[in-house]
Amino acid sequence: MTLRHTLLAGLICACLGLPRLAGQESVETTKRSADDLIGPIHVPGDSLDQILALLERWTGRALLRPQSLPNLTLTLNLRQQVTREEAIQAVESLLNLNGIAVTPLGSRFLKVTPLAAAKSEAPEFIEGSLLTLTPSGRIVSKLFQLEFLRVGEFMPQIAGLLNPAASSPPVVFEKSNAALLTDSVSNLQRVELLLTRLDRPSLAGMQPKFYTLQSAKAGDVVAQMRAILSGPIQTQLGTATAYQPDDRTNQIVLITDPRQHPFFDELIARLDVQAERNTRNEVVYLKHASAKEVASILSQLVSGQNSAARTNTATLPAAPKPADDPAAKLTGARPALEPSHQFSPVLTVLPEERSNSIVVSGTLDDIRLINDLVARIDILLAQVRIEVVIAEVTLSDNASSGISTLGLQIQADKLVGFAGTGPGISVTDALLSRDPAGGSHDLAAAIGLTTTPRKSNVAILSQPNITTTHNRQGSIFVGESRPVISSYLPDGAGIGSGFGTGYRSTVASKDIGIGLSVTPLIGNDGAVQLEIEQEVNDVLGEITIDGNPQPRIGRRTTKSFVSARSGEIIVLGGLQRSSRGRNTNRLGPVPLLGDLLGARSREETRTDLVFFLRPVILTNSAADNSAALRQIGELPSGDRERIQKALQPAG
């Protein structure tokens, strides 16, 4: 007789008052004692109702169920004898697998619902640890209180571990850092095991250790450690390993896994040794550059690099650049922690202007780097001689500029040709060749060729030369300084018994004339870029201010930026001026009557200042003086001999 038949027979006998059948006594015994064994049991394909009847009998609780439950056919095979609790566990898990949930309701009832509805049917709430319960498919609820993990970050990560048919989304309590979960006992046990392993302090397993240094400075040792332990070594130590200097107590604070303590013990012991800095003083004499300027550049470079090094010590250093990168060395773009290519904190650079040298105090590496930089900075800059001719051209009524009056052909402000006419000669579109050495004639002579025959409406006002170096301004001024009253102050000096009411004048000088400033930028290919500023001041007349005649000054200025090759002639014009004059011819000997009856005439004169500039790059050879020596040779014999004698070296 099968177990099902035995149970049915027992129920019939109980209802009819008949004696129990054989086999019924064993079932009754399992109900009375939890330690009694059940089985083996073989239920091949019985209905849900029969399985629930077994559960009700083994638990001793009445089952409460809805009218409709899924029509299921279930199979239960227990091949060996098991305890009653194990049998109940097997039935609950079998029902859970087939979408049926069993929820305790007090001590005398069990509530049977579809699995999807179990989460809303007040499942059993477990307050203690789930790990003491037997794993089963019984649906329960538990409040998980987290201590170190953030509940908002942890719960989304375990969502995949929960049964989607039985569980509801976790109810998260952010302020309490807790979450309420509803699922089977076995699933919630897994969650509790995870929290047991993960809900720990982030520094679990890390221990601090303090190293008090005896000889070295804590900050210097930590800087060396960061340089040594960079890159792949830092990865092997782990991201949680940290070490910082405490200069107040001269200690190194290390936080790492205790298993790494022996490694750091030996490393810090090797670095904490007494070592005097190999410092020295050296005087570096300069040949061409200014000691004050060079010292300022070097001091700014050292300060900037050391500041970058202190900033980079807070992060892992990047991979070092090649040691033979000269551009990086000049700009200071070196790895902040690379000892052989950084300046030490003790480096000092001071200018000594009397001997045009710099005094350097630092380590051997500092001296080497400074000497390398000085060798690159202290070079002879290119020089240029700028020949200048300032010509004033009187313009006719139909002339627009002095350049057109002279018949000059200009391209990009450079003289490329000329044209001219005269008695028995006519020149049109003549080309002007360029001699990089400055030509066989001086600039005035070259201009004389372009204006042959010489015109009477051209006057050369000045022929100066400017010699300057790369990016240094050179200037000339041709004119005079006139006194001009700049201010009046009340004069309170007493006159007799009263006080004076006059004024005391303050006089300043005003330059009246032609000024020219040139700043060259000299290229390695023979090109010269010139920043040219021109200023012309003229006295146009007088004006009376507070009874004092003051000059009325006309001012004309231009500013140009021109590129030329060595030996090319630059022509700049456009500084024009108009002046008006009146002439009277006396008729007869009587002054007043003759003036009234004499002829009168008015004329307006326009002039244009034309500047000719020829830059010639100097080569620091005898050829640079050829033009001056040629001009000396054209002087009268007496003057020539005296100058040549003065130029000859003594002895």
C-alpha positions in Angstrom: 0.0 0.0 0.0 1.4 3.4 -0.9 1.7 6.4 1.4 -1.2 8.1 -0.3 -3.5 5.1 0.2 -2.3 4.9 3.8 -3.2 8.5 4.5 -6.6 8.2 2.8 -7.4 5.1 4.8 -6.4 6.8 8.0 -8.7 9.7 7.3 -11.6 7.4 6.5 -11.1 5.4 9.6 -10.9 8.4 11.7 -14.2 9.8 10.3 -16.0 6.4 10.7 -14.6 5.6 14.1 -12.9 2.4 12.7 -9.6 1.1 14.1 -6.4 2.3 12.3 -5.0 0.3 9.6 -1.5 -1.1 9.5 1.0 1.6 8.6 -1.1 4.4 10.0 0.7 4.2 13.3 4.1 5.2 11.8 2.5 8.3 10.3 1.1 9.3 13.6 4.5 8.7 15.2 6.2 11.1 12.8 3.7 13.8 13.8 4.4 13.3 17.5 8.2 13.5 17.4 10.4 15.8 15.3 13.2 13.3 15.6 11.3 10.5 14.0 12.4 9.4 10.5 10.1 9.6 7.4 10.5 7.6 4.3 11.5 6.4 1.9 8.6 8.3 0.1 7.6 7.9 -3.5 4.8 10.1 -4.8 4.7 9.6 -8.5 2.8 12.4 -10.2 0.2 13.3 -7.5 -1.8 16.5 -7.5 -1.0 19.6 -5.6 -3.7 18.9 -3.1 -2.0 15.6 -2.1 1.4 17.3 -1.6 -0.3 20.0 0.5 -1.9 17.3 2.6 1.5 15.8 3.3 2.8 19.2 4.4 -0.2 19.8 6.6 0.3 16.4 8.3 4.0 16.8 8.9 3.9 20.3 10.2 0.8 19.8 12.3 -0.6 23.2 11.1 -3.7 23.9 9.2 -3.3 25.1 5.6 -5.1 28.3 4.5 -5.3 28.5 0.7 -7.3 30.4 -1.9 -10.0 28.8 -3.9 -7.9 28.6 -7.1 -4.4 27.4 -7.2 -2.5 26.2 -10.3 -3.4 22.7 -11.4 -0.1 21.0 -10.9 1.1 17.4 -11.0 4.1 17.0 -8.7 6.5 14.2 -8.0 8.3 13.6 -4.7 10.9 11.0 -4.3 12.8 10.5 -1.0 14.9 7.4 -1.5 16.2 7.4 2.1 14.7 8.0 5.4 14.8 11.7 6.5 13.8 13.7 9.5 10.5 15.5 9.6 12.2 18.9 9.2 14.1 17.6 6.2 10.9 16.3 4.7 9.1 19.6 5.2 12.2 21.4 3.7 11.9 19.2 0.6 8.2 19.9 0.2 8.6 23.7 0.6 11.4 23.8 -2.0 9.4 21.6 -4.4 6.4 24.0 -4.1 8.7 27.0 -4.5 10.2 25.6 -7.7 6.6 25.2 -9.1 5.4 28.6 -8.2 3.7 27.9 -4.9 4.7 29.7 -1.7 4.1 28.6 1.8 4.1 31.4 4.4 3.8 30.7 8.2 0.8 32.5 9.8 1.2 32.4 13.6 2.0 29.0 15.2 -1.0 27.0 14.0 -1.5 28.0 10.3 0.3 28.0 7.0 -0.8 30.3 4.2 -0.5 28.8 0.6 -0.4 31.4 -2.2 1.1 31.7 -5.7 4.7 32.6 -5.5 4.3 36.0 -7.2 1.8 37.0 -4.5 3.9 35.8 -1.5 5.8 39.1 -1.2 2.6 41.0 -0.5 1.2 38.4 1.9 3.2 39.4 5.0 5.8 36.7 4.8 7.7 35.6 7.9 10.1 38.3 9.2 13.4 37.0 10.3 15.2 39.1 12.9 18.3 37.0 13.6 20.8 35.5 11.3 19.5 33.5 8.4 22.6 31.3 8.5 21.1 29.3 11.4 18.1 28.2 9.3 18.0 25.2 7.1 18.2 26.4 3.4 14.8 26.1 1.7 12.5 27.8 -0.7 10.3 29.3 2.0 9.6 33.0 1.4 10.7 35.2 4.3 11.7 38.9 4.8 14.7 40.3 6.5 16.0 43.8 7.2 19.7 44.1 6.3 21.6 46.8 8.2 24.8 47.9 6.5 27.7 49.4 8.5 30.4 50.4 6.0 28.9 49.8 2.5 26.5 52.3 1.1 23.1 50.7 0.7 22.3 52.8 -2.4 25.4 51.3 -4.1 25.3 47.7 -2.9 21.6 46.8 -3.5 21.6 47.4 -7.3 24.6 45.1 -7.5 22.8 42.1 -5.9 19.5 42.5 -7.8 20.6 39.7 -10.2 20.8 37.3 -7.2 17.2 37.6 -6.2 14.3 35.4 -7.6 12.3 37.7 -9.9 9.2 35.7 -9.4 9.3 35.6 -5.6 11.0 38.8 -4.6 10.1 42.4 -4.7 12.5 45.2 -5.3 14.5 46.0 -2.2 13.0 48.6 0.0 15.9 51.0 0.6 16.2 53.2 3.7 18.9 55.7 2.8 19.0 57.5 6.1 19.3 54.3 8.1 21.6 52.7 5.5 19.4 49.6 5.5 17.3 47.6 3.1 14.3 45.2 3.4 14.5 42.1 1.2 11.9 39.4 0.6 12.9 36.2 -1.0 13.5 32.5 -0.3 15.6 31.5 2.7 18.4 30.1 0.5 18.7 33.4 -1.6 18.7 35.6 1.4 21.3 33.4 3.0 23.6 34.2 0.0 23.0 37.9 0.5 23.9 37.6 4.2 27.1 35.7 3.3 28.1 38.5 0.9 27.6 41.2 3.4 29.6 39.2 6.0 32.6 39.3 3.5 32.1 42.8 2.0 30.6 45.0 4.7 33.9 45.8 6.2 36.1 48.9 6.6 37.9 49.8 3.3 41.2 49.7 5.1 40.6 46.2 6.4 43.9 44.4 6.4 45.9 47.7 6.3 48.1 48.8 9.2 49.9 52.0 9.7 53.6 52.1 10.6 55.7 55.1 11.6 59.4 55.5 10.7 61.3 58.1 12.7 64.3 59.1 10.6 67.7 59.7 12.2 69.8 61.4 9.5 67.7 62.3 6.4 64.8 64.6 6.0 61.4 62.9 5.8 60.3 65.0 2.8 63.5 64.2 0.8 63.2 60.5 1.5 59.6 60.4 0.4 60.5 62.2 -2.8 63.2 59.6 -3.5 60.8 56.7 -2.7 58.2 58.1 -5.1 60.9 58.3 -7.8 62.0 54.7 -7.1 58.5 53.2 -6.7 56.9 54.8 -9.8 55.4 53.0 -12.8 54.9 49.2 -12.6 56.4 49.0 -9.1 53.6 51.2 -7.7 51.0 49.0 -9.4 52.5 45.9 -7.7 52.3 47.7 -4.3 48.6 48.4 -4.8 46.6 51.6 -5.0 45.8 51.4 -1.3 49.4 51.7 -0.2 50.2 55.3 0.9 53.2 57.0 2.5 53.6 60.6 3.4 56.2 62.7 5.2 55.6 64.4 8.5 58.3 67.1 8.6 57.2 68.3 12.0 58.3 65.1 13.7 60.6 64.0 10.8 58.6 60.8 10.4 57.3 58.8 7.4 53.8 57.5 7.9 53.2 54.3 5.9 49.8 52.6 5.5 49.9 49.3 3.7 49.4 45.6 4.1 51.6 44.2 7.0 53.1 41.7 4.6 54.8 44.7 2.8 56.4 46.1 5.9 59.7 44.2 5.6 60.1 45.7 2.1 59.6 49.3 3.3 61.8 48.6 6.4 64.8 47.9 4.3 64.1 50.6 1.7 63.8 53.4 4.3 66.8 52.1 6.3 68.9 52.4 3.1 67.7 55.9 2.4 68.0 57.2 6.0 71.8 57.8 5.9 73.9 60.8 6.7 75.0 62.3 3.4 76.5 65.7 2.9 75.5 67.6 -0.2 78.2 67.8 -2.8 77.9 71.6 -3.1 80.3 74.1 -4.6 80.6 77.7 -5.8 81.6 78.7 -9.2 81.9 82.0 -11.1 80.8 81.9 -14.7 82.2 84.8 -16.8 80.0 86.1 -19.6 81.4 87.2 -23.0 78.5 88.8 -24.7 75.3 88.8 -22.6 74.5 90.9 -19.6 75.1 89.3 -16.2 71.9 90.8 -14.7 69.7 89.6 -17.5 71.2 86.1 -17.6 70.9 85.7 -13.8 67.2 86.9 -13.9 66.4 84.3 -16.7 68.1 81.5 -14.8 66.5 82.3 -11.5 63.0 82.3 -13.0 63.8 79.0 -14.7 65.0 77.4 -11.5 62.1 78.8 -9.5 59.5 77.5 -12.0 61.0 74.0 -12.3 61.2 73.6 -8.5 57.6 74.8 -8.1 56.5 72.2 -10.7 58.5 69.5 -8.9 56.7 70.3 -5.6 53.3 70.1 -7.3 54.1 66.8 -9.1 55.1 65.1 -5.8 51.4 64.7 -5.0 50.8 62.5 -8.0 52.6 59.7 -9.7 55.3 61.0 -12.0 55.0 60.5 -15.7 57.4 58.4 -17.7 60.8 60.3 -17.9 61.8 61.9 -21.2 65.0 61.0 -22.9 68.1 62.5 -21.2 69.4 63.9 -24.5 66.5 66.1 -25.3 68.1 69.6 -25.5 64.9 71.5 -26.0 63.4 70.1 -22.9 66.6 70.9 -21.0 66.4 74.6 -22.1 62.8 75.1 -21.2 63.0 73.2 -17.9 60.5 70.6 -19.2 62.0 67.7 -17.3 60.4 65.1 -15.1 60.0 66.7 -11.7 61.6 63.8 -9.9 64.5 63.0 -12.3 67.6 63.8 -10.2 70.0 64.2 -13.0 68.0 66.8 -14.9 66.4 68.9 -12.2 67.8 71.8 -10.1 68.3 71.2 -6.4 66.6 73.3 -3.8 70.0 74.8 -2.7 70.8 76.3 -6.1 71.4 80.0 -6.0 72.3 82.3 -9.0 73.5 85.9 -8.4 74.8 88.5 -10.9 78.2 90.2 -10.5 77.8 93.2 -12.7 81.3 94.6 -12.1 83.0 91.7 -13.9 79.9 90.8 -16.0 79.7 87.3 -14.5 77.2 85.2 -12.5 78.0 83.4 -9.2 76.5 80.0 -8.9 76.2 77.9 -5.7 74.7 74.4 -5.9 75.4 70.8 -6.5 77.6 69.3 -9.2 74.5 68.7 -11.3 73.4 72.3 -10.8 76.8 73.6 -12.0 76.7 71.3 -15.0 73.2 72.4 -16.0 73.9 76.1 -15.5 77.1 76.0 -17.6 75.2 74.2 -20.3 72.5 76.9 -20.3 75.0 79.8 -20.2 76.8 78.4 -23.2 73.6 78.5 -25.1 72.5 81.9 -23.9 75.8 83.8 -23.9 76.3 84.1 -27.6 77.2 87.0 -29.8 74.0 88.4 -31.4 74.0 89.4 -35.0 74.7 93.1 -35.8 73.5 95.3 -38.5 74.6 98.7 -39.9 71.7 100.8 -41.2 72.8 103.5 -43.6 70.3 106.4 -43.7 69.8 109.3 -46.1 67.2 111.8 -45.3 66.2 113.9 -48.3 63.8 116.8 -48.6 62.0 116.9 -52.0 60.2 120.1 -53.1 57.0 119.1 -54.9 55.5 120.8 -57.9 51.9 121.5 -58.2 51.1 118.3 -60.0 53.4 116.1 -58.0 51.8 113.7 -55.5 54.9 112.6 -53.5 58.6 112.9 -53.3 59.1 109.3 -54.5 57.3 109.9 -57.8 59.2 113.2 -58.2 62.5 111.4 -58.0 61.3 108.8 -60.5 61.9 105.9 -58.0 60.4 102.5 -58.7 59.3 101.0 -55.3 58.1 97.4 -54.6 57.2 96.5 -51.0 58.9 99.7 -49.7 62.2 98.7 -51.4 64.0 100.5 -54.2 64.2 98.3 -57.3 64.7 100.8 -60.1 64.7 104.4 -61.2 64.0 106.8 -64.2 65.2 110.3 -65.0 65.8 112.8 -67.7 68.3 115.6 -68.3 70.2 117.5 -70.9 71.2 114.9 -73.5 70.1 111.9 -71.3 66.9 110.0 -70.6 66.8 106.9 -68.4 63.7 104.7 -68.1 63.1 101.5 -66.1 66.7 101.2 -65.0 67.2 98.2 -62.6 69.1 98.6 -59.4 71.3 95.6 -58.4 71.8 94.7 -54.7 75.2 94.1 -53.2 74.8 92.2 -49.9 78.1 93.7 -48.6 76.6 97.2 -48.9 77.7 98.1 -52.4 80.8 99.7 -53.8 79.4 103.2 -53.0 77.8 104.6 -49.9 74.1 105.1 -49.8 74.2 108.8 -50.8 76.2 107.9 -53.9 73.8 105.1 -54.8 70.9 107.6 -54.5 72.9 110.1 -56.6 73.1 107.5 -59.4 69.3 107.0 -59.4 68.6 110.7 -59.7 71.2 111.6 -62.3 71.3 114.3 -63.4 71.0 115.8 -60.0 67.8 117.7 -59.5 67.7 121.1 -57.9 64.5 120.3 -56.0 66.2 117.7 -53.8 68.2 118.5 -50.7 70.0 115.8 -48.6 69.4 116.9 -45.0 71.4 114.2 -43.2 73.4 111.0 -43.9 73.8 109.2 -40.5 74.6 105.5 -39.9 73.0 103.4 -37.1 74.8 100.3 -35.9 72.8 98.1 -33.5 72.3 94.4 -32.6 69.5 92.0 -32.8 66.3 93.3 -31.1 68.0 96.4 -29.8 66.7 99.8 -30.7 68.9 102.3 -32.5 68.0 105.9 -33.0 69.2 109.2 -34.5 68.0 112.8 -34.1 68.8 115.7 -36.4 67.6 119.1 -35.2 67.8 121.4 -32.2 66.3 121.8 -28.7 64.3 125.0 -28.0 63.2 126.3 -24.7 59.5 126.2 -24.2 57.5 127.4 -21.2 55.8 124.4 -19.7 54.0 125.9 -16.7 53.3 129.1 -14.8 53.4 129.3 -11.0 52.0 132.3 -9.0 54.8 134.5 -7.7 53.9 135.6 -4.1 57.1 137.5 -3.5 56.5 140.9 -1.8 57.1 144.1 -3.6 57.5 147.0 -1.2 54.8 146.8 1.5 52.4 144.8 -0.8 52.6 141.5 -2.6 53.4 140.9 -6.3 50.7 139.5 -8.6 53.1 138.1 -11.3 53.9 134.5 -12.3 57.1 132.5 -12.3 57.7 130.4 -15.5 59.0 126.8 -15.7 61.0 126.2 -18.9 61.5 122.9 -20.6 63.4 121.9 -23.7 61.5 120.7 -26.8 63.3 118.8 -29.6 62.7 120.3 -33.0 63.9 118.3 -35.9 63.9 114.8 -37.4 64.0 111.7 -35.3 64.4 108.1 -36.5 64.3 104.9 -34.3 65.0 101.5 -35.8 64.6 98.1 -34.0 66.0 95.2 -36.2 65.3 91.5 -36.0 68.0 89.7 -37.8 67.5 86.2 -39.3 70.0 83.5 -40.1 69.2 83.6 -43.8 70.3 87.3 -44.3 66.8 88.7 -43.8 66.3 91.8 -41.6 62.9 92.9 -40.2 62.9 96.5 -39.2 60.5 98.3 -36.9 60.9 101.9 -38.0 59.5 105.0 -36.2 59.8 108.4 -37.8 59.0 111.7 -36.2 59.4 115.2 -37.7 58.8 118.4 -35.7 58.7 121.8 -37.4 58.2 125.3 -36.1 55.2 126.6 -38.1 55.1 130.0 -36.4 54.5 131.6 -33.0 51.6 132.0 -30.7 51.3 134.4 -27.7 50.2 132.9 -24.4 49.9 135.2 -21.4 52.0 137.7 -23.2 54.8 135.2 -24.0 55.5 134.1 -27.5 55.5 130.3 -27.9 56.5 128.3 -30.9 53.7 126.6 -32.8 55.1 123.1 -33.6 53.9 120.8 -36.3 54.4 117.1 -35.7 54.5 114.3 -38.3 55.0 110.7 -37.2 54.9 107.3 -38.9 55.5 103.7 -37.7 56.4 101.0 -40.2 57.4 97.3 -40.1 59.5 96.3 -43.2 61.3 93.1 -44.2 64.4 93.4 -46.4 67.5 91.5 -47.4 70.9 92.6 -46.5 72.0 95.4 -48.9 68.5 96.3 -50.2 67.5 99.9 -50.1 64.2 100.8 -48.2 62.4 104.0 -49.2 59.8 105.6 -46.9 58.0 108.8 -47.7 54.8 110.7 -47.1 55.9 113.1 -44.4 54.7 116.1 -46.4 54.5 119.8 -45.3 52.9 122.8 -46.9 54.2 126.4 -46.3 52.9 129.7 -47.5 54.9 132.8 -48.3 54.3 136.4 -49.4 56.8 138.8 -51.2 56.5 142.6 -51.8 58.6 144.6 -54.3 59.0 148.3 -53.4 58.3 150.9 -56.1 60.4 154.0 -55.7 62.5 155.3 -52.8 59.7 156.2 -50.5 59.3 153.3 -48.1 55.6 153.4 -47.3 54.4 154.7 -50.7 56.7 152.3 -52.5 55.4 149.4 -50.6 51.8 150.3 -51.3 52.4 150.8 -55.0 54.9 147.9 -55.5 54.2 144.4 -56.9 53.0 141.7 -54.5 53.2 137.9 -54.8 52.0 134.8 -52.8 53.4 131.3 -53.1 52.7 127.9 -51.5 55.5 125.4 -51.2 55.0 121.7 -50.6 57.9 119.4 -49.4 58.1 115.7 -48.7 60.7 114.0 -46.5 62.0 110.8 -48.1 64.0 108.4 -45.9 66.4 105.9 -47.6 67.6 103.0 -45.4 70.0 100.3 -46.4 70.5 97.5 -43.7 73.8 95.6 -44.0 74.4 92.6 -41.8 77.8 92.7 -40.3 80.1 89.6 -40.5 82.6 90.6 -37.7 85.3 90.8 -40.3 87.4 93.4 -42.1 84.7 93.7 -44.8 82.4 95.4 -42.3 84.8 98.5 -42.3 85.4 98.6 -46.1 82.9 101.4 -46.7 84.3 103.6 -43.9 87.9 103.0 -45.1 86.8 103.9 -48.6 85.4 107.2 -47.4 88.6 107.9 -45.5 90.6 107.3 -48.7 88.5 110.0 -50.5 89.5 112.7 -48.0 92.3 115.2 -48.6 95.7 113.8 -48.1 96.5 115.6 -44.9 93.2 114.5 -43.2 93.5 111.0 -44.6 97.0 110.5 -43.2 96.1 111.8 -39.7 93.1 109.5 -39.5 95.0 106.5 -40.7 97.8 107.2 -38.3 95.2 107.4 -35.4 93.7 104.1 -36.4 97.0 102.2 -36.5 97.7 100.3 -33.3 100.4 101.7 -31.0 103.9 100.3 -31.0 
